[in-house]
Amino acid sequence: MNSSNGVDYLIIGGGIAGVTAAETIREHDKSGSIAIVSMEPHLLYSRVLLPSYLKQRIKREQVFMRRIADFDKSDIGFLAGEEVTAVGARGHEVTLSSGTIVRCRKLLVAAGGRVAPVTYEGARGLQEIYRLQTIEDADRLYPALPNIKEAVVVGGGFIALEFLEILQLRGIRTTLLCRDEHFGARLMSKAGSQMIEGNFEEHGIRILMGEDVASVLGQDGYLRGVVTARGKELRADGLFVGVGLLRNIEFLQGFGISLGKKGILADAYLRTNVSDVFVAGDIAEFEDVALGMTHTVGNWNNAFLQGKAVGRTMAGKDTQFINLPSYSISNLGFHWTVVGNPDLSLPSVIREQRTPPQYLEFFLRDGLLMGAVIINLPRAQSVLQRWILERRNLSGKEGLLADIKVALETIV
């Protein structure tokens, strides 16, 4: 590309949201020119498959989802390894890190996020500190795993869960540090967290709740351990950080696009406040029709479906994005699913049993189900999704919801 280049559709971000949007645009606009600009040097790969690669369940090449021939066949330009530094002309002009200026008729921002830099005291220069966001992260960790004897994992969410299973499968002694007082504290009540933590302990994982890394201990340029916020010294030759995600929105500063608490504000059609500028994926803070709220959703399926919807809208087929967010993970023998918005400020009802371990937590607002956490009851997901989307009234049904012996299908 050079400064005279112009395209009908320019997409910032080569992840699943951006690529899906480009391919959807091509389905509905056979002649318009389309280009994708990606800061990563690779074509599209699946971030959600990176843990499977590290667990040796799939080969590295299976992580990748597109070849350059796929983009050539669809007549979609793909510029890899270029970062957008500025957006101007009311969204119709983009400046790249190479100095190239690209003009466009319509712009999609699907730039996703990146991990925050590790700033622990003593961490500078130590190679045995690992993240899991990119294929480069996975490639750096893969050959190191056989040599790690003791690990510390930091985090209380899904990336920490993946690290725990990766390490457990390799027989590596592991300690988990979680800043919250119980694991998953931002998703569920303490009863559910205790079930999860009990499973960690059954798998030989040491748990330190309400803790974090205060400093990192190195010797001769190698990681030797960490000191926690409460002063505990832990031996470790691998530190796995599952916290800290930043949205890639700095290049939009001064452009006039409206930003929310976590991302770029958009309506239910994923349109921003700037004409001809759209947003999709992790950085979209969008009007969620299914839940009646504005928020961000940071998962793969949401990004894919938003790419589908916004691609249609950009091609002139206005499509409202309607999807109930959900996320599932199988981990250390447990199956988790989060549906809708498990808002801990709402009253909740818990259904649980200890043997075999099963847990459901229903989050209610004025008798309507807003979200749920499901552990080891995968068949419940479709029922609860239907209740949320159909706005089933659960007022007065709290006793039935809590009774593990009552089939969900019979409640409403």
N, C-alpha and C positions, 0 to 999 in steps of 0.2 A: 504494500500500500504506500501511496505518497500523499502529499497534501491536497492533491486534486481529486482524491478518491471520494466517492459518495455512494451510499447504499440506501435502499428503501428501509431496511430493518437492521439495526445494529443492536447486538446483545452483548452486554458486559457480564462475563461469567460463563465458563465452559463446563459447569457442573450439570447435574441432572435437570434442574429447573431451566437453565439456559438452553441446553441442547434439546430438551423436549419441546420448549417453546419454538425454537427454530424449525424443528421438523414438523411441528403442527402448523406453523405459518406456511411452510411449503405445501402441505396438504391442501390448503385453501387458497393459496396464491402461487400459481405455477410459474409466474414470470418475474415477480419482484425479487430484487437482489437482497441477499441475507448474508450477514457476516457476524461471527462470534469472536470476541476478544477474550482471551483467558490468560490470567497471570501465571498459571501453572504451565510447565513445559510439556505436559502430557495431554493426550486426548482423554475423553470421558472415561473415568473408571468409577467403580462402586466403592464408596467409603464404607458402606455397611458390610462389605465382604472382606475388609482388611483384617478384622479379627479372625475370620475363618482361614485366611492365608497364614496368619501367625499361629493358629492352632493346627496347622498342617492338614486341614480338611479339604482345601482346594489348592491348586497350583497358582503361582503368581499371575500367569497370563489370563487366568479365569476372572481376575479382578477387573480387567479392561473390557469396556462395553462397546467401543466404536473404533474403527480404523479410518484412516484418512480417505480410503476408497468409499466409505459410507457417506462422507460429507461431499466428496466429488460427485457421487451418483445423484445426490439431492441438490447439487449446485449450491452448496452452503460453504462460504469461506470460513476458514478457521485459522486464527492467528494466535499461536501459542507462545507463552513466555513474554507477553506484553502486559504491562500494568497501565491502567487508566489513571492519569494524574489530575485531570480536570474535565469538567463538563461545562459547556457554554452555549451561547446562542439559544437560550431557552430549551436546552435538551437536544438541539439539532447539530451539535458539534462536540466532538470528543477528542481530547489530546492524550496521546499515549506516551509512555516513558521514553520511547525512541525519538520523540519529537514529532512523529506523524500526527496529522490532524485528519480525522475521519468525520465526514458530514453524513447526516442521516435524516430520513423522514420521520421515523418512529424509533424510540429508544426503549430497551428493556434493561433494567438494572437487576441482575441476578448474581451479584458478586459474592454472596455467601459470607462465611466468616473464617477466622483464623484463631489459633491458640494464642493466648497472651504469653509474653516472654516470662521465663522463670527468673524470679528476682530474689530467691533465697540467698541469704548471706553465705558466702563461700562457694556458691554454685558456679561462678564464672570459670570457664575453661574445662569443666568436668564433662566427659562424654557419656557417662553412664546415667544420664537423666533423660527419660523417654516420654514422648507424647504420642498420641495416636489420632492424627487428623488427616495426614496425607500419605501417599504411597511412599514418599521419601522417609517418613517416620517409620513405616512398617519395614522398609528395606534396611534401615539402620538397626532396628531391633532384632530382626529375624536371625542374623548370624550371631548376635550377642547372647541370645537366650540360653544356649547350651552351657555357657560359662558362668551364668549367674547362680549363686548359691543362696543368697538372702536378699529379699526385696522388701521395699516399703512402697505401698500404694497410697496416694493422696486423693481423696474425693468421696462424694456421696451420691453419685449418679450413675448413668449407664456406662460411661467410659471406664469408670472405676470397676464396675462389674465385669467388663470385658477383660481388663487387666488381671483381675483376680482369677478368672478362669484360665486365661493364657498361662499364668504362672503355676496354677494348681496342676494343670495337665502336664507340666514339665517337672513336677515334684519340687518346686522351689519354695523354700520357707518364706512365708509372707506375713507382713504386718500391715493392717489397714489403718490409716489415720483419716478420721472424718471430722470436719469442723463442727458439724451439728451434734446434738446430744443423742440422736439415733439415726441410723442409716435410712435414707429416703425420707427424711423429716419434712421435706418440701412437697411430698406427694401423699403421705399417709400418716395416720395416727401411730402412736408408739406400739400398739399391739401388733400391727403388721410388720413394723420394723424389727421387733423382737423375734418374730418368726424368721425373717431374713437373716438376722444376726446369728440366730441359733444354727441355721444352715451353714453359714460361714465357719462357725466353730467346729461343726461336724466334719468339715473339710480341712481342718487343721489351720485355719486362718486366725491369727491373733488380731483382736479388734481393740482399738483405742479411740473411743468416742470423745467429742469435744476437744479434739487435738488437731494440730497442724505442724508443719515443719517450720521451725524458727531459724535453723541454720543447717548447712550441709558440711560434713566433715570429709576432707580430702587428705590424701597422703601420696606424695610423689606423682601428683597429677591424676590420681584415681580416686573414685568415690569409695569411702570407707564406712560411712554411716550418716545419720542425721541426729540433730537434737530437736526435740519437740518443743512446742510452746510452753509446756509445763515442766520442761527441764529433763525429760527422759532422753537418754542416749541409746540409740538403736543402731546395731550393726547392719550394714547393707552394702552390697556391691551393685545394686540397681535401684533407682528411684523412678517411680512411675506416676506421673502427674496427670490426674483426670479432672482438673478444674481449670477454669479461665478461658472463656471464648469471647473474642472481639468480633463485632460486625465490620465488614469492609465498606465503610461509608465515608471515610475521610475525604476522598476525592470530590465529594458532593458539597463540601463546605463553601458557602458563599454563592451557591447556585440558585437558591430560592426554593428548593424542594422542602416540603414539610417533613420534619423528623419527629418521631414519637419517643417513648421511653427507651425502646430497644432497637428500633429500626426505622424504615421509611414508611410513612403513613400512606395508606391506600384504601380505596373503597372496596366494595364487594366484587368489583370487576378488575381489581388490582391496578386501577388507574391512580396515579398520584395527583397532586394539586397542579402539576404542570402539564399542559396539553401535550399529548403524544409521547408522554413519558410514563412507563409502566414499571412494576416491580414484582418479583416473584422469589420464592424460596425463603431461606432463613432470615433474610433482612426485611421481609415484608411484614409490616405491622398493619394488618388488614382488618376490615370489617367482616367478622365471622358471622354469617347469617345463621348457621346451625346453632351457635351458642349464644347469639345476641350480645357479642362483646368485640372489642378491638384488641388484638394481641398478636404476638409472633408465635410461630410453631416451627421448631427446629428439628424436623425429621425428614427422612428420605422420601417417604410416600407422599407427604404433604408437598414437598418441592416438585415431585414428578407431576402430581395432579394440578398444582398451580401452573406449571409450565404448559400443560394441556389447555387449561382455561384461558390463560393470558395470550397464548399463541392464537387461539380462535378470535379473541377480541381484537388483537392487533391486526389480524387479517380481515377485519370487518364483520366478524360473526360474534357480536357482543354476547359474552358468556359470563354469567355470574358464577363465582367460585363458591360452591356449596359442598363442604366435606366435613364430617365429624372427625376431628383429630384423634388418632390412636397410635400407640407404639407398643410393640411386643418384643420380648427378649427371653430366650431360654438360657439359663445360666446356673451352673453347678446343680443341675437336676431340678431346678425350679423354673416354672414358666410364669413370667410377669406380663400383664397387659395394663396399660393406662388408657382410659377412654375419656374423651371430652375434657373437661376442666376440673381436676380434683383440687378445688379451692379450699384450703384449710381454714379459711375464715367462715365457711359455711358449716351448719350443723351436719353431722354425718351419722350413719348407722353402720355398724360392723356386724358381719356374719363370719364366723370362723370356727374351725375345728383344728385340734392339734395333731391328731393321728387319723389318717394321713394329713399333713399340713395343708390347709386350704384357707383362703382369706378373701373376703369381699368387703370393700368399704364404699358406701354410697354417699355422695355429697348432694344435698338437697337444698333447693331454694323455693320457698312457697309451695312445697309439695312436688316440685318438678326436679327430676334427676339432671344434674349439671355435669357430673363426672363420676368416675369410679376407678378404683384400683382392684385388679383381679390377680390373685396368686393361685396357681395350680387348678384353676377352673376355666379352661379356655373356651368351653362351650357357652359360658355366660356372656361372652363378648357380644354376640349378635343380638341377644335379648336386650342387653343394656343399651346398645346403640339404637335399637328400635324405640325403646322407651324415651330416649333423649330426643331423637328426631321427630317422633310423633307427639312429643310433649305429654306423655301419659301422666295423669294425676296420681301421685302416690301418697297423698295426705291420708293419715290414719292407718297407713300400711306398714308403719315402722316395725311393729312386732313381727309381721310376716317376713319383712326384709331381713331381720336379724336371725330368723329361725333356719338353721342349716337343713332341717328336715323338709322344709317347704320348697317345692320346685318353683323357680322363678317364673316359669311360663304361666303358672296358675294365679299369680298375684294380681295382675291387671290384664 
